[in-house]
């Protein structure tokens, strides 16, 4: 039997959620929305909280990825991450618009329920979602340069990691590999070629600072010395060992 205190606590939580100005909702242990406030419903394009109560939280938040590809629930960090969490994500509105958000979760007691709060990461960044396509649609043209710039920053931060690949870049951007390839193809490039180019430029800079070929190879993200030498020769027209250190000031 539910005691009076439990009933009071549930009613109090529902009241707090309803009056909060920020989007909030509660996800139960089955992954469904058990409580939601009007701010959350409006953020996602619904008339009121009644439209989302009882529905799958994952499907209501992002039934597909920004590029239109499927987003399995078991890959969703909101559902799978234990404990408290703060991260960024793309949500999909009822109309199909994709919105970048910052979200946080907080477990509620020992019931398995989780309180989710979220807000727009950029209030001006809303773009129509791709409808069954693997690439962002033409109407999302303004978003593609921003995505490409973000991926360039990710490459800059991670290219020295020999395990870093196009698949990792796609995961960072929360896009499919094919979508990442399509975005780079718009500038006659490819993500793999861009990662390789950045590694080669760094290797050349290391050699010019007096590093050994082996040090430049591993320090720039290449794991195989022979492959590094071939790639370097193809790109620069001479072997790594032919690169001379620059005069020191």
Phi, psi and omega in degrees: 000138180280127182279168184297325182295318179297318178297317180297316181298319180295319179293321179296315179298318179298321179293318178298314180300315185298324184269349183294138181282346181259152179296125179220142165205163182251130177257125181278179185297339179270001179086015181254157181281116180260334175216147177204154177252164181302326181298320179292316180298315180294322180303323182264008174086017179264159181293314180201179184295338178298336180288340185248340183300131179087350180275165177293121181301316182299313182293325180289329182276315182201084181289346173208169179283170180303331181271002179094352180285156182300147177236092182299141182299327183289350177263358184278118181293336179296324181272319190270336184285127179280156175069198180284150183207146174225125184199181177245159185194170172252129173252154181245124181284171179301327180279352179099002177286145181257128183236128175285133184225160166250132182227160175217151177234152179214119177300147178249105179058215182248020184277345186092354177285151181228132176271123179250130172236148181206160179204159181296131176288327177217109185299344181261356186261086173230130182221147178299140180280154175290138181259089178077013181257162178266357180229154176300141184287167180304326181292350178260021185303324182293336182277333186296316176300324179293319177295318180296318179296320178295321179290326175297321178294321178297319177298315181300324183280335192236000188296335181285351174280115185297339181271353182292131185218179176301324179297320177294320179298318179296319178295320178301320184273354183058044177232165173283159179300319181296324178292318177299316179297320180293321180295317178290328181297336179296340177247025179056040180227178174219151181299320180296318180293325180290319176298315180296318180298318181293322178295319181295318179297321179292320178299318179298318179297322178294317178297321180291341176268005175098008178289155175288164178299317180296318179296318179294322179300302184286331180286345181251006174103004176270139181256343182240120185295321180294315178296321177300314182297317180295314182295319179297315181296319179296320185283315186258349178087005177204163182290155178304324182293345179273352179281120185267143176299141177283150177300136179277137180294000000 
